[in-house]
Amino acid sequence: MFSYMIGEEDVGSYKDTYNHTLRNFSSKEPAQMAKNSGTRFDPTSSMFTVHSLGQKLNVKYPQGTIRFKDSVHAPLWSWRLIILNHLARANDAPLTGNLITFKELDGGYIFNPAFHKMTILPIINNLSDKPVEKIKRACSVLGADFIEGAHICAVFSFLPRFPVTLKIWLKDAEMDGSANILFDTAANHYLHTEDIAVAASLMITFLLQNI
């Protein structure tokens, strides 16, 4: 847990949205949600354990309160909202291993300009001139694994069945830097496209905090 990950309990003007999500979450059967999402549910404590970006988070059912494991601190409210939406939406669809861009998600083309501004541009502007090892260390803080496919190709486990793949090509004397963020083709079985945009933006915000 890092200070930049901690949020206030109050969700401000998003209270109605948050309460709607809580009602949806609390109406679902917890054991089925655990199975569908790849998380663990302990009926004794009525608690889910969710692994996200290198952190363990406890989710109380049916209240929906979320805390970092062994802590009184809550994650940022947008992170909490994504986790609750994920638990309620997940349907146990298998991951395909095939990657798509944001605009290929359900309705993604509508939000793609905003997504590019929130995620891709900050990567290019802040990371494309940094040393590879420095970027890799920052990714590792968030639990990323590395594969081939670019100067840096990092796979983050935002949720157990929702990986996010970040590719960065560093700039040099002849080429500008570039980047992309990719998702499994099963991504919409686990999050709405709007939540996916927020999840990626949150991940990039955390990553830049580590540089």
N, C-alpha and C positions, 0 to 999 in steps of 0.2 A: 504494500500500500504506500502510495506517495501523496504528498499534500495536494498536488494538482488533480488528484482523482476524487477527493473528498468534496461532498456537496452538502447543502443545507436541506433540512427536512421539508421546508416550505417550497412548494413548486410554483408559487406566485400565480400569474394569470393563466397558467396551464392546469389549474385545479380541476376544472370540469373534464378536460381530456384525461387527466390522471385518474380521476374517480371512475370514469367510464372503463378504463383499462382494468382498474382494481375489481370492478364488478364482474367483468368478463373472466378475469383470472380466478376469482373466488367461486365462480359458478362451475368450474371444470373439476373433474375428478383428478386428484393429485398424482396417484400412481400412474394413471394413463398419460398425464402430462410429462411425467418423468421418462416413461418409456418412449414417448413420441419425440422428446427433445434430446435424449441421450444424457440427461442429468440424473442425479441421485436424490431420492426422496426418503427421508427417515420418518416413518409414521409415529415413532415414539416422541420425537421432538416436533413433529409436524413441520419439518424443515427441508427445503431443497438445498443442495450444494451445487453451485454453478461455477464452472471454471471460465474465466474471461480475461483475455489479455494479461496472462500471467498471474492473475489474482483468483483467490477462492472467495466466493460470495455466498452468504446464507440468505435464503428467501423464506420467510415465514408464511405458512398457509393456515387460514385463508386471508390473513391480514395484508399480506403483500409487502410487509416491511423487509428491507434489504440492508444487510450490514456486511462489511468486510469480516471475514472469518476471524474469530477471537478478538473482535473490536466492537466498540460502540459507534463507530463512524459509518455513515451512509455514503455510498457512491454519489456522484453527480446525478441530479434527478433525471436527466435525459438517458443516462445509462440504465437507471432503474426502470424507466418506462420501457426501454427496448427489451430488457430481460423479461418483464412481465408480459409484454406483447408476444415475445418469443415462446414462452411457456404455454400461453393460451393458444397460439397459432400452430405450433409444430405438429406435423402429422406423420412422422416416422418415414418420410420419403428417403430412399437411399441417395447418398451423394454419388454423382456420376463421374467426378474427376475431370469433367469438361468445363472450361472456363469461358465466361462471357463478360462483356463490358457492362457498365451500368445502363447504358441506353438500350441494351437488349433485354433488360428486366421488364416485368409487366408495367407498362406505362413509363418506363425509364426515359424514353426520348423526350417526354414533357419536362422532366426535371433535370435533364442532362446538362444544360448550360449552367444552372445553379450548382449542380454537383461538381462540374469541372472547376468552377470558381472556388468552391469550398475545400476541395481536396487536391486536385491535380496541380493547380497553379501554386499553392503553398509548397508542395513537394519540389516542383521545379525551381521556384524562387529561393528556397531555403536549403535544399539538399544537393542539387545537381553539381555544385562546386565543392562539396565536402569529400574528404577521404573515405574510401570504401569502408575501412575498418571502423571509422567513427560512426558511420551510419549503421553498420552491422551491430555495433555495441548498443546503440540506441534501440534498434529493433529487438535485440535479445532481452532487454529490460522488460519488454512487453510479451515475452515468451515466444518470439518468432522462430521458425525453422527456415533454413535456407536451401534453395534448390537452384538448378541451372536455369538460365533463360534471359538474363540481362546482366548489366554490371552488378546489380543487386536484385535478387528475386527472393523476397521474404514472404512466408506464409504465416499469417497470424490466426490464432484460434480465438475469434471474437466470442464465439459460443461453440459448444461441443460439436454441433453439426452445421456451423456457419463459419467456414474459413474465409479469410480475405487475403488475396494475393497482391502484393505490391511489387511492381517492377520499376526500377529506376535505371536510366541510361545517363551517365555523367557527361557533362559537356567537355569539350576539348577545343583545341585551336581551330578546328574546322566545323564542328557541329555543336549546336545548342543542346542543352540537356532536355530530356523528356521523361515522362512517367506514365504509368497506367495503374489502375486498380481493377482487379478482376474478381469474379464471383463464380461459384459452382452453379451449374444450370439448375440445380435444385433449390437455389437460395430463396425463391419466393414461397417455397413450402415452409419456411422457417421465419421469415420476416416480410412485412409489407415493404414495398419499394421505398416509401417515405422513411421508414425506420432504417432501411439499408443505407440511405444517404446520410442519416444522422450518425449511424454506427461508424461509417467510414470517416466522416468528419471528426468524430470523437477520437478515433484511433490515430489520425494524422495529428490532431492537436496534442495528444499524449506523446507521440513520437517526437515532435518538434521540441517538447519540453525536455527531452533527454539529450538533445544535441548540445 
